[in-house]
């Protein structure tokens, strides 16, 4: 009982939530990477992030528009053909922020495992928890499927 109470207090001080999705794509990691980092082209295939621009370069601010909400996250990490992450926040850090991650893993037979996740933190996480677990996760899955279709059609 005491351990559960301590966990609950720790969560209330630093609420967090992580969403994880993945999909196998019948294309090379290079082909998936090219589609993923071409932010300007998102409007042509991405149902989740319908507008985006900027350059996928570490420490650069990019603009993304998921679900009608405008964010200007900072690119944290870029490993070509492997992964990139950005950090976005709502107003100020501590309130609600998320580290969005795209990871590509090379599989046999010219296939790629695409992992799409986000770690949310901040005092507003409990308020958005249900929406994140249902709607946002569904949007991640929808984006994954659209990326798969986009890259596989090109091949």
Backbone as JSON Lines, residues from 0, in Angstrom:
{"i":0,"aa":"X","n":[0.83,-1.19,0.0],"ca":[0.0,0.0,0.0],"c":[0.87,1.26,0.0]}
{"i":1,"aa":"X","n":[1.88,1.27,0.87],"ca":[2.77,2.42,0.96],"c":[3.52,2.64,-0.36]}
{"i":2,"aa":"X","n":[3.98,1.53,-0.98],"ca":[4.71,1.62,-2.25],"c":[3.81,2.21,-3.34]}
{"i":3,"aa":"X","n":[2.55,1.8,-3.37],"ca":[1.62,2.33,-4.37],"c":[1.38,3.82,-4.16]}
{"i":4,"aa":"X","n":[1.27,4.24,-2.93],"ca":[1.07,5.64,-2.61],"c":[2.29,6.46,-3.04]}
{"i":5,"aa":"X","n":[3.48,5.94,-2.8],"ca":[4.72,6.63,-3.22],"c":[4.77,6.77,-4.73]}
{"i":6,"aa":"X","n":[4.38,5.71,-5.45],"ca":[4.36,5.77,-6.92],"c":[3.37,6.83,-7.4]}
{"i":7,"aa":"X","n":[2.21,6.88,-6.78],"ca":[1.19,7.85,-7.17],"c":[1.67,9.28,-6.91]}
{"i":8,"aa":"X","n":[2.32,9.51,-5.79],"ca":[2.85,10.84,-5.49],"c":[3.94,11.21,-6.48]}
{"i":9,"aa":"X","n":[4.84,10.26,-6.8],"ca":[5.9,10.52,-7.78],"c":[5.3,10.85,-9.14]}
{"i":10,"aa":"X","n":[4.24,10.13,-9.54],"ca":[3.58,10.38,-10.82],"c":[2.94,11.77,-10.83]}
{"i":11,"aa":"X","n":[2.34,12.16,-9.72],"ca":[1.69,13.46,-9.65],"c":[2.73,14.59,-9.76]}
{"i":12,"aa":"X","n":[3.94,14.36,-9.25],"ca":[5.0,15.36,-9.34],"c":[5.57,15.43,-10.75]}
{"i":13,"aa":"X","n":[5.62,14.28,-11.44],"ca":[6.19,14.24,-12.78],"c":[5.39,13.25,-13.64]}
{"i":14,"aa":"X","n":[4.15,13.61,-13.98],"ca":[3.32,12.69,-14.76],"c":[3.94,12.4,-16.11]}
{"i":15,"aa":"X","n":[3.85,11.14,-16.53],"ca":[4.4,10.77,-17.83],"c":[3.58,9.66,-18.46]}
{"i":16,"aa":"X","n":[3.72,9.56,-19.76],"ca":[3.02,8.56,-20.54],"c":[3.83,8.3,-21.8]}
{"i":17,"aa":"X","n":[3.92,7.05,-22.22],"ca":[4.64,6.74,-23.45],"c":[3.73,5.96,-24.39]}
{"i":18,"aa":"X","n":[3.72,6.41,-25.65],"ca":[2.99,5.7,-26.71],"c":[4.03,5.05,-27.61]}
{"i":19,"aa":"X","n":[3.78,3.8,-28.01],"ca":[4.69,3.09,-28.91],"c":[3.88,2.39,-29.99]}
{"i":20,"aa":"X","n":[4.34,2.55,-31.22],"ca":[3.73,1.84,-32.34],"c":[4.85,1.38,-33.26]}
{"i":21,"aa":"X","n":[4.55,0.43,-34.13],"ca":[5.53,0.0,-35.12],"c":[4.82,-0.68,-36.28]}
{"i":22,"aa":"X","n":[5.55,-0.74,-37.4],"ca":[5.02,-1.38,-38.6],"c":[6.19,-1.84,-39.46]}
{"i":23,"aa":"X","n":[6.02,-2.96,-40.13],"ca":[7.03,-3.42,-41.09],"c":[6.7,-2.83,-42.46]}
{"i":24,"aa":"X","n":[7.74,-2.34,-43.12],"ca":[7.58,-1.72,-44.43],"c":[8.46,-2.47,-45.43]}
{"i":25,"aa":"X","n":[7.89,-2.8,-46.57],"ca":[8.62,-3.51,-47.62],"c":[9.42,-2.54,-48.48]}
{"i":26,"aa":"X","n":[10.43,-1.95,-47.86],"ca":[11.33,-1.02,-48.55],"c":[12.58,-0.88,-47.68]}
{"i":27,"aa":"X","n":[13.64,-0.39,-48.29],"ca":[14.89,-0.22,-47.56],"c":[14.78,0.92,-46.55]}
{"i":28,"aa":"X","n":[15.65,0.9,-45.55],"ca":[15.65,1.99,-44.57],"c":[15.94,3.32,-45.25]}
{"i":29,"aa":"X","n":[16.76,3.33,-46.28],"ca":[17.06,4.56,-47.01],"c":[15.8,5.13,-47.66]}
{"i":30,"aa":"X","n":[14.98,4.28,-48.27],"ca":[13.75,4.74,-48.91],"c":[12.75,5.28,-47.88]}
{"i":31,"aa":"X","n":[12.65,4.59,-46.75],"ca":[11.74,5.05,-45.69],"c":[12.26,6.37,-45.12]}
{"i":32,"aa":"X","n":[13.55,6.46,-44.89],"ca":[14.17,7.67,-44.35],"c":[13.89,8.87,-45.26]}
{"i":33,"aa":"X","n":[14.07,8.7,-46.55],"ca":[13.86,9.8,-47.49],"c":[12.44,10.34,-47.41]}
{"i":34,"aa":"X","n":[11.46,9.47,-47.29],"ca":[10.07,9.91,-47.16],"c":[9.83,10.59,-45.81]}
{"i":35,"aa":"X","n":[10.45,10.06,-44.77],"ca":[10.24,10.55,-43.42],"c":[10.83,11.95,-43.2]}
{"i":36,"aa":"X","n":[11.98,12.23,-43.77],"ca":[12.64,13.52,-43.53],"c":[12.23,14.6,-44.54]}
{"i":37,"aa":"X","n":[11.44,14.23,-45.54],"ca":[10.94,15.21,-46.5],"c":[9.66,15.83,-45.92]}
{"i":38,"aa":"X","n":[9.85,16.74,-44.98],"ca":[8.71,17.31,-44.24],"c":[7.72,18.02,-45.15]}
{"i":39,"aa":"X","n":[8.21,18.7,-46.16],"ca":[7.33,19.45,-47.08],"c":[6.34,18.52,-47.77]}
{"i":40,"aa":"X","n":[6.71,17.26,-47.96],"ca":[5.86,16.31,-48.68],"c":[4.8,15.66,-47.78]}
{"i":41,"aa":"X","n":[4.85,15.89,-46.48],"ca":[3.87,15.28,-45.58],"c":[2.43,15.59,-46.0]}
{"i":42,"aa":"X","n":[2.22,16.78,-46.53],"ca":[0.86,17.17,-46.93],"c":[0.28,16.23,-47.99]}
{"i":43,"aa":"X","n":[1.14,15.53,-48.72],"ca":[0.69,14.65,-49.79],"c":[0.36,13.22,-49.34]}
{"i":44,"aa":"X","n":[0.77,12.86,-48.12],"ca":[0.52,11.48,-47.72],"c":[0.21,11.29,-46.23]}
{"i":45,"aa":"X","n":[0.56,12.23,-45.39],"ca":[0.49,12.01,-43.95],"c":[-0.85,12.49,-43.36]}
{"i":46,"aa":"X","n":[-1.7,11.57,-42.9],"ca":[-2.99,11.97,-42.35],"c":[-2.9,12.55,-40.93]}
{"i":47,"aa":"X","n":[-1.78,12.34,-40.25],"ca":[-1.6,12.81,-38.88],"c":[-0.92,14.18,-38.86]}
{"i":48,"aa":"X","n":[0.23,14.29,-39.46],"ca":[0.95,15.56,-39.53],"c":[0.7,16.11,-40.94]}
{"i":49,"aa":"X","n":[-0.33,16.91,-41.05],"ca":[-0.81,17.34,-42.37],"c":[-0.01,18.49,-42.96]}
{"i":50,"aa":"X","n":[0.75,19.18,-42.14],"ca":[1.64,20.23,-42.61],"c":[2.92,20.14,-41.81]}
{"i":51,"aa":"X","n":[4.04,20.32,-42.5],"ca":[5.33,20.33,-41.82],"c":[6.34,21.03,-42.7]}
{"i":52,"aa":"X","n":[7.31,21.67,-42.07],"ca":[8.41,22.24,-42.83],"c":[9.6,22.44,-41.92]}
{"i":53,"aa":"X","n":[10.72,22.64,-42.55],"ca":[11.97,22.78,-41.84],"c":[12.93,21.7,-42.28]}
{"i":54,"aa":"X","n":[14.05,21.64,-41.61],"ca":[15.1,20.68,-41.96],"c":[15.4,19.78,-40.76]}
{"i":55,"aa":"X","n":[15.5,18.51,-41.04],"ca":[15.77,17.53,-39.99],"c":[17.28,17.55,-39.71]}
{"i":56,"aa":"X","n":[17.67,18.54,-38.91],"ca":[19.06,18.75,-38.51],"c":[19.03,19.01,-37.0]}
{"i":57,"aa":"X","n":[19.95,18.4,-36.27],"ca":[19.98,18.57,-34.82],"c":[19.99,20.05,-34.43]}
{"i":58,"aa":"X","n":[19.21,20.36,-33.41],"ca":[19.05,21.7,-32.83],"c":[18.25,22.67,-33.69]}
{"i":59,"aa":"X","n":[17.72,22.22,-34.81],"ca":[16.88,23.06,-35.66],"c":[15.44,23.02,-35.18]}
{"i":60,"aa":"X","n":[14.76,24.12,-35.29],"ca":[13.33,24.17,-35.0],"c":[12.59,23.87,-36.3]}
{"i":61,"aa":"X","n":[11.64,22.94,-36.22],"ca":[10.81,22.62,-37.37],"c":[9.38,22.98,-37.02]}
{"i":62,"aa":"X","n":[8.52,23.0,-38.01],"ca":[7.11,23.29,-37.78],"c":[6.29,22.07,-38.19]}
{"i":63,"aa":"X","n":[5.44,21.62,-37.3],"ca":[4.57,20.48,-37.59],"c":[3.15,20.81,-37.15]}
{"i":64,"aa":"X","n":[2.21,20.23,-37.87],"ca":[0.81,20.49,-37.6],"c":[0.07,19.16,-37.47]}
{"i":65,"aa":"X","n":[0.15,18.53,-36.3],"ca":[-0.61,17.29,-36.1],"c":[-2.03,17.59,-35.62]}
{"i":66,"aa":"X","n":[-3.0,17.09,-36.34],"ca":[-4.39,17.23,-35.92],"c":[-4.85,18.66,-35.74]}
{"i":67,"aa":"X","n":[-4.34,19.57,-36.55],"ca":[-4.77,20.96,-36.48],"c":[-4.07,21.79,-35.41]}
{"i":68,"aa":"X","n":[-3.16,21.19,-34.67],"ca":[-2.42,21.92,-33.63],"c":[-1.04,22.26,-34.18]}
{"i":69,"aa":"X","n":[-0.63,23.51,-34.04],"ca":[0.67,23.92,-34.55],"c":[1.72,23.82,-33.44]}
{"i":70,"aa":"X","n":[2.82,23.13,-33.76],"ca":[3.94,23.01,-32.84],"c":[5.21,23.42,-33.57]}
{"i":71,"aa":"X","n":[6.17,23.89,-32.82],"ca":[7.49,24.2,-33.36],"c":[8.53,23.49,-32.5]}
{"i":72,"aa":"X","n":[8.63,22.16,-32.68],"ca":[9.58,21.4,-31.86],"c":[11.02,21.59,-32.32]}
{"i":73,"aa":"X","n":[11.93,21.25,-31.44],"ca":[13.35,21.29,-31.74],"c":[13.84,19.87,-32.01]}
{"i":74,"aa":"X","n":[14.56,19.69,-33.1],"ca":[15.12,18.39,-33.43],"c":[16.25,18.1,-32.45]}
{"i":75,"aa":"X","n":[16.14,16.98,-31.73],"ca":[17.13,16.63,-30.71],"c":[18.26,15.76,-31.25]}
{"i":76,"aa":"X","n":[17.88,14.79,-32.06],"ca":[18.86,13.79,-32.49],"c":[18.55,13.35,-33.91]}
{"i":77,"aa":"X","n":[19.6,13.22,-34.71],"ca":[19.44,12.72,-36.08],"c":[20.55,11.71,-36.36]}
{"i":78,"aa":"X","n":[20.15,10.51,-36.73],"ca":[21.07,9.49,-37.21],"c":[20.51,9.03,-38.55]}
{"i":79,"aa":"X","n":[21.06,9.53,-39.67],"ca":[20.5,9.2,-40.98],"c":[20.27,7.7,-41.18]}
{"i":80,"aa":"X","n":[19.12,7.4,-41.72],"ca":[18.66,6.03,-42.0],"c":[18.43,5.2,-40.73]}
{"i":81,"aa":"X","n":[18.47,5.85,-39.56],"ca":[18.24,5.13,-38.3],"c":[17.18,5.78,-37.44]}
{"i":82,"aa":"X","n":[17.32,7.08,-37.14],"ca":[16.32,7.7,-36.27],"c":[16.45,9.21,-36.25]}
{"i":83,"aa":"X","n":[15.31,9.83,-35.89],"ca":[15.35,11.23,-35.47],"c":[14.28,11.46,-34.43]}
{"i":84,"aa":"X","n":[14.58,12.41,-33.53],"ca":[13.68,12.74,-32.43],"c":[13.52,14.25,-32.38]}
{"i":85,"aa":"X","n":[12.35,14.67,-31.91],"ca":[12.17,16.09,-31.64],"c":[11.5,16.26,-30.3]}
{"i":86,"aa":"X","n":[11.65,17.44,-29.73],"ca":[11.01,17.77,-28.47],"c":[10.07,18.95,-28.71]}
{"i":87,"aa":"X","n":[8.8,18.71,-28.43],"ca":[7.79,19.76,-28.55],"c":[7.18,20.05,-27.2]}
{"i":88,"aa":"X","n":[6.71,21.26,-27.03],"ca":[6.11,21.61,-25.73],"c":[4.9,22.51,-25.95]}
{"i":89,"aa":"X","n":[4.04,22.5,-24.97],"ca":[2.86,23.36,-24.95],"c":[3.18,24.5,-24.0]}
{"i":90,"aa":"X","n":[3.33,25.67,-24.52],"ca":[3.63,26.92,-23.8],"c":[5.0,26.9,-23.13]}
{"i":91,"aa":"X","n":[5.18,26.08,-22.09],"ca":[6.49,26.05,-21.45],"c":[6.75,24.65,-20.89]}
{"i":92,"aa":"X","n":[8.06,24.31,-20.79],"ca":[8.44,22.99,-20.3],"c":[7.91,22.79,-18.88]}
{"i":93,"aa":"X","n":[7.42,21.6,-18.63],"ca":[6.87,21.27,-17.33],"c":[5.35,21.19,-17.36]}
{"i":94,"aa":"X","n":[4.74,21.95,-18.26],"ca":[3.29,21.93,-18.38],"c":[2.85,20.7,-19.18]}
{"i":95,"aa":"X","n":[3.34,20.57,-20.4],"ca":[3.03,19.43,-21.26],"c":[4.04,19.44,-22.39]}
{"i":96,"aa":"X","n":[4.84,18.39,-22.47],"ca":[5.81,18.3,-23.55],"c":[6.01,16.84,-23.93]}
{"i":97,"aa":"X","n":[6.51,16.65,-25.15],"ca":[6.7,15.3,-25.62],"c":[7.93,15.17,-26.48]}
{"i":98,"aa":"X","n":[8.62,14.05,-26.29],"ca":[9.74,13.72,-27.16],"c":[9.25,12.68,-28.16]}
{"i":99,"aa":"X","n":[9.15,13.11,-29.4],"ca":[8.64,12.3,-30.5],"c":[9.82,11.58,-31.14]}
{"i":100,"aa":"X","n":[9.67,10.31,-31.44],"ca":[10.79,9.53,-31.97],"c":[10.36,8.67,-33.15]}
{"i":101,"aa":"X","n":[11.2,8.69,-34.17],"ca":[11.05,7.82,-35.34],"c":[12.32,6.98,-35.42]}
{"i":102,"aa":"X","n":[12.18,5.67,-35.44],"ca":[13.34,4.78,-35.5],"c":[13.15,3.78,-36.64]}
{"i":103,"aa":"X","n":[14.21,3.57,-37.4],"ca":[14.19,2.63,-38.52],"c":[15.2,1.52,-38.25]}
{"i":104,"aa":"X","n":[14.73,0.28,-38.37],"ca":[15.59,-0.88,-38.16],"c":[15.58,-1.72,-39.43]}
{"i":105,"aa":"X","n":[16.76,-2.01,-39.94],"ca":[16.9,-2.8,-41.16],"c":[16.55,-4.25,-40.88]}
{"i":106,"aa":"X","n":[15.68,-4.8,-41.72],"ca":[15.3,-6.2,-41.64],"c":[15.79,-6.92,-42.9]}
{"i":107,"aa":"X","n":[15.72,-8.23,-42.89],"ca":[16.11,-9.01,-44.07],"c":[15.2,-8.7,-45.25]}
{"i":108,"aa":"X","n":[15.66,-9.04,-46.43],"ca":[14.88,-8.92,-47.67],"c":[14.44,-7.5,-47.97]}
{"i":109,"aa":"X","n":[15.33,-6.53,-47.7],"ca":[15.07,-5.13,-48.05],"c":[13.8,-4.59,-47.39]}
{"i":110,"aa":"X","n":[13.62,-4.92,-46.11],"ca":[12.47,-4.45,-45.36],"c":[12.95,-3.6,-44.19]}
{"i":111,"aa":"X","n":[12.03,-2.79,-43.65],"ca":[12.35,-1.9,-42.54],"c":[11.29,-2.03,-41.46]}
{"i":112,"aa":"X","n":[11.74,-2.07,-40.22],"ca":[10.81,-1.97,-39.09],"c":[10.8,-0.5,-38.68]}
{"i":113,"aa":"X","n":[9.65,0.12,-38.79],"ca":[9.49,1.53,-38.44],"c":[8.85,1.61,-37.06]}
{"i":114,"aa":"X","n":[9.57,2.21,-36.11],"ca":[9.06,2.39,-34.74],"c":[8.76,3.87,-34.55]}
{"i":115,"aa":"X","n":[7.56,4.15,-34.11],"ca":[7.05,5.51,-33.96],"c":[6.54,5.63,-32.53]}
{"i":116,"aa":"X","n":[7.14,6.54,-31.77],"ca":[6.75,6.64,-30.36],"c":[6.84,8.07,-29.86]}
{"i":117,"aa":"X","n":[6.29,8.28,-28.69],"ca":[6.42,9.59,-28.04],"c":[6.32,9.4,-26.53]}
{"i":118,"aa":"X","n":[7.2,10.11,-25.82],"ca":[7.19,10.15,-24.36],"c":[6.64,11.51,-23.95]}
{"i":119,"aa":"X","n":[5.51,11.51,-23.28],"ca":[4.88,12.73,-22.82],"c":[5.18,12.93,-21.34]}
{"i":120,"aa":"X","n":[5.44,14.17,-20.95],"ca":[5.67,14.51,-19.55],"c":[5.01,15.85,-19.27]}
{"i":121,"aa":"X","n":[4.77,16.11,-17.99],"ca":[4.22,17.39,-17.58],"c":[2.96,17.25,-16.76]}
{"i":122,"aa":"X","n":[2.62,18.34,-16.1],"ca":[1.48,18.28,-15.18],"c":[0.13,18.11,-15.87]}
{"i":123,"aa":"X","n":[0.06,18.4,-17.18],"ca":[-1.21,18.23,-17.9],"c":[-1.39,16.83,-18.48]}
{"i":124,"aa":"X","n":[-0.38,15.96,-18.37],"ca":[-0.5,14.6,-18.93],"c":[-1.75,13.88,-18.42]}
{"i":125,"aa":"X","n":[-2.04,13.89,-17.1],"ca":[-3.24,13.18,-16.64],"c":[-4.52,13.7,-17.3]}
{"i":126,"aa":"X","n":[-4.58,15.0,-17.58],"ca":[-5.75,15.58,-18.23],"c":[-5.94,15.05,-19.65]}
{"i":127,"aa":"X","n":[-4.83,14.82,-20.35],"ca":[-4.87,14.37,-21.75],"c":[-4.67,12.87,-21.92]}
{"i":128,"aa":"X","n":[-4.51,12.14,-20.84],"ca":[-4.13,10.72,-20.9],"c":[-5.07,9.89,-21.78]}
{"i":129,"aa":"X","n":[-6.35,10.0,-21.59],"ca":[-7.3,9.2,-22.37],"c":[-7.21,9.55,-23.85]}
{"i":130,"aa":"X","n":[-7.17,10.84,-24.17],"ca":[-7.08,11.27,-25.56],"c":[-5.79,10.76,-26.21]}
{"i":131,"aa":"X","n":[-4.68,10.84,-25.47],"ca":[-3.39,10.37,-25.99],"c":[-3.42,8.87,-26.26]}
{"i":132,"aa":"X","n":[-3.93,8.11,-25.3],"ca":[-3.97,6.65,-25.44],"c":[-4.9,6.17,-26.54]}
{"i":133,"aa":"X","n":[-5.92,6.94,-26.84],"ca":[-6.89,6.51,-27.85],"c":[-6.66,7.24,-29.17]}
{"i":134,"aa":"X","n":[-6.91,8.53,-29.2],"ca":[-6.87,9.28,-30.45],"c":[-5.46,9.47,-31.0]}
{"i":135,"aa":"X","n":[-4.53,9.87,-30.13],"ca":[-3.16,10.11,-30.61],"c":[-2.52,8.81,-31.05]}
{"i":136,"aa":"X","n":[-2.7,7.76,-30.29],"ca":[-2.11,6.47,-30.69],"c":[-2.71,6.0,-32.01]}
{"i":137,"aa":"X","n":[-4.0,6.17,-32.19],"ca":[-4.64,5.8,-33.46],"c":[-4.06,6.63,-34.61]}
{"i":138,"aa":"X","n":[-3.76,7.9,-34.35],"ca":[-3.16,8.76,-35.38],"c":[-1.74,8.31,-35.72]}
{"i":139,"aa":"X","n":[-0.99,7.84,-34.73],"ca":[0.35,7.3,-34.99],"c":[0.24,6.09,-35.92]}
{"i":140,"aa":"X","n":[-0.7,5.21,-35.6],"ca":[-0.89,3.99,-36.41],"c":[-1.3,4.36,-37.82]}
{"i":141,"aa":"X","n":[-2.19,5.33,-37.94],"ca":[-2.63,5.78,-39.26],"c":[-1.46,6.37,-40.06]}
{"i":142,"aa":"X","n":[-0.61,7.15,-39.4],"ca":[0.58,7.69,-40.07],"c":[1.51,6.56,-40.5]}
{"i":143,"aa":"X","n":[1.72,5.59,-39.64],"ca":[2.59,4.46,-39.97],"c":[2.09,3.75,-41.23]}
{"i":144,"aa":"X","n":[0.79,3.5,-41.28],"ca":[0.21,2.81,-42.44],"c":[0.34,3.66,-43.7]}
{"i":145,"aa":"X","n":[0.17,4.97,-43.57],"ca":[0.3,5.86,-44.73],"c":[1.75,5.92,-45.21]}
{"i":146,"aa":"X","n":[2.7,5.93,-44.28],"ca":[4.12,5.91,-44.66],"c":[4.44,4.62,-45.4]}
{"i":147,"aa":"X","n":[3.94,3.51,-44.89],"ca":[4.15,2.21,-45.54],"c":[3.61,2.24,-46.97]}
{"i":148,"aa":"X","n":[2.4,2.72,-47.11],"ca":[1.78,2.8,-48.44],"c":[2.56,3.72,-49.36]}
{"i":149,"aa":"X","n":[2.96,4.88,-48.83],"ca":[3.71,5.86,-49.63],"c":[5.01,5.27,-50.16]}
{"i":150,"aa":"X","n":[5.76,4.63,-49.29],"ca":[7.08,4.11,-49.69],"c":[6.94,2.87,-50.55]}
{"i":151,"aa":"X","n":[6.0,1.98,-50.24],"ca":[5.85,0.78,-51.02],"c":[5.31,1.05,-52.41]}
{"i":152,"aa":"X","n":[4.48,2.08,-52.56],"ca":[3.95,2.45,-53.88],"c":[5.08,2.98,-54.78]}
{"i":153,"aa":"X","n":[6.0,3.72,-54.17],"ca":[7.12,4.27,-54.94],"c":[8.0,3.16,-55.49]}
{"i":154,"aa":"X","n":[8.12,2.06,-54.74],"ca":[8.98,0.95,-55.18],"c":[8.37,0.24,-56.35]}
